[in-house]
Amino acid sequence: MTRFILFLSCLGALVSIAGEAGAQAYQQQCSAGNGQACFEAGRTMGETPQGFALFMQSCNFNHMPGCNEAAWRMEHGRGVAVNLQQAVALYNRACQGGYMLGCANLGLMYRNARGVPQDDVMSANLSRRACDGGDAGGCNDLGYMYQHGRGVPQNDGQASAYYQRACQGSFMAGCNDLAWMYERGRGVPMDIVRAAALYRQACDGNYMLSCNNLGLFYRSGRGVPRDDVQAAALHRRSCLGGEASGCADLGFMYQHGRGVPQSDAQACTYYQQACTGSHGGGCNDLGWMYEMGRGVPQNDQQAASLYNQGCDLGEMLGCNNLGLLYRNGRGVPRDDVRAAQLHRQACDGGELGACVDLGYMFQNGRGVPQSDVQASANYRRACDGGDSGGCNDLAWMYERGRGVPLSLVDAVNLYQRACDGNHMLGCENLGLMYQSGTGVPLDITRARALFQRACAGGQTSACSR
C-alpha cells in the first residue's frame, strides 16, 4: 500500500497566521502562483475535492510534494475519483522533479501492478533511487525486494542492510522488518534480544504491527521475560491503533484467560474486530467460536461463512476448517469433492494439518480417487513439516504396508515422533507396539507408562488399556 506522508517543510517567507486567517493567506499566495502555499492551503481542506484541487494547483506550479499528494489522493479516491493511470503520471512527475517519496510510491505502483503493468525490475530501480536520494521508505521497499527476490537477486543480507538503513532513517516499518530478520536469523545472526529491542523501538514510534509483535514476544517469553499482562496490553494498544492482528491476538488472550480475565464474549468481540479489519485469522477464530458455541450462539452456517471469509483472505486454517464442514455436512451441504479441494488448497498454502486431512481423503477415497500412496505422501508431508498427527498416521501406514513398504521399525520411530510431539494417539499406538512386542522388544512397563501418558493427555481409549 502506498505510504501517505504529508510534506512538512519550513514555511520560509510564507505568512504564518493561525486558523482560518492562515488558510486565507495561503490561498491568496496560492492565487499569486506560490506552489508551496497551494500545498499548505490544501492541507487545511482535509480529504475534500477542494483540497485535491489545491494540491493539483500546487503541482501545476511545479511544487513536487503537491504532485505526490495529488497522486496519493487519486490512487486512493480521497476527494477525487480513483484514477490509477493518472496517479502513476503524477507520481512520475514528482519523481522526475526530484521528490524521492514520489519515486518510492511510483515503485510501489510497479510492484503491485496498479495503473501500470507489473515490473519488478522497474520497481526495484525506483526504490533504489528513492533510497539513495534519502527516502527511508524507499530503502525499506528495496529491502523487501531483496528479501523476496523481486527485481533483484534474492539476498537476505542485502535485505537486512536496507531495512537497517530504513530504521536508521526513522522509518519504523524498517525497524519492524529488521527485527523480523533478527528473530529468524535471516541475513543477520539470530538474536532474539535484538529483535525484541527493535520491535520496541518501532512500537515506541507508533508502528502498531511492532507493538503486536512485541506482545507475542512477551506472551512466549522470547527476548523478554514472559509476561501475559504486558502482552495483552501491547495487543490492546496495537488493536486500538488500527492493527487488525492485534485485535485477533487480544481475542486469543481473552479466550484463554491470559493476562486478562477469561471471557469468550470478549474474545468474540475482538475476533470480530479483527475480521472486520480483513484479518483472515480473526475470521477463522470467530468461525471456530460459532462452530463451538463459545461466546456466541452455536451456528454452523455462520461458522462456514466466516471460515470462507478467512480463506478468501488467505488464512489457510480457514480453508481447512471450511473443508471439514463440507466433509461432515455441517452448515453447508456435504460435498467431499469440495472438501478435498479445500484441504488441498490449505495444504499447498502451508497448513500442515490440512495435509493430514487430505491424506485421510485419499486413504478413504472421499472426493478423490482412493490412493494409499497419495495418502502416505500427504501424511509424510505433514510429518516432515512438524505435524505430529501426520507422523502418527504415516506410522499406521508403515505398520500395515499401505502405500509404503511394510516396516515396523519405521512405524515405531514415527509413533515415537508423534508421541514426542504430544500427539496422544501416537503415544497410545506406541504403547500397543510395546505391549505386543511388535517392532520393539516386549515391554509391558513401557507400554503402561505410554498408556498412562496418553490417558492423562485426553486420549480416553488409552485409559482402559
Secondary structure, DSSP 8 states (H G I E B T S, - for coil): -----------TTS----HHHHHHHHHHHHHTT-HHHHHHHHHTT-SSHHHHHHHHHHHHTT-HHHHHHHHHHHHHTSSS---HHHHHHHHHHHHHTT-HHHHHHHHHHHHTTSSS---HHHHHHHHHHHHHTT-HHHHHHHHHHHHHTSSS---HHHHHHHHHHHHHTT-HHHHHHHHHHHHHTSSS---HHHHHHHHHHHHHTT-HHHHHHHHHHHHHTSSS---HHHHHHHHHHHHHTT-HHHHHHHHHHHHHTSSS---HHHHHHHHHHHHHTT-HHHHHHHHHHHHHTSSS---HHHHHHHHHHHHHTT-HHHHHHHHHHHHHTSSS---HHHHHHHHHHHHHTT-HHHHHHHHHHHHHTSSS---HHHHHHHHHHHHHTT-HHHHHHHHHHHHHTSSS---HHHHHHHHHHHHHTT-HHHHHHHHHHHHHTSSS---HHHHHHHHHHHHHTT-GGGTT-
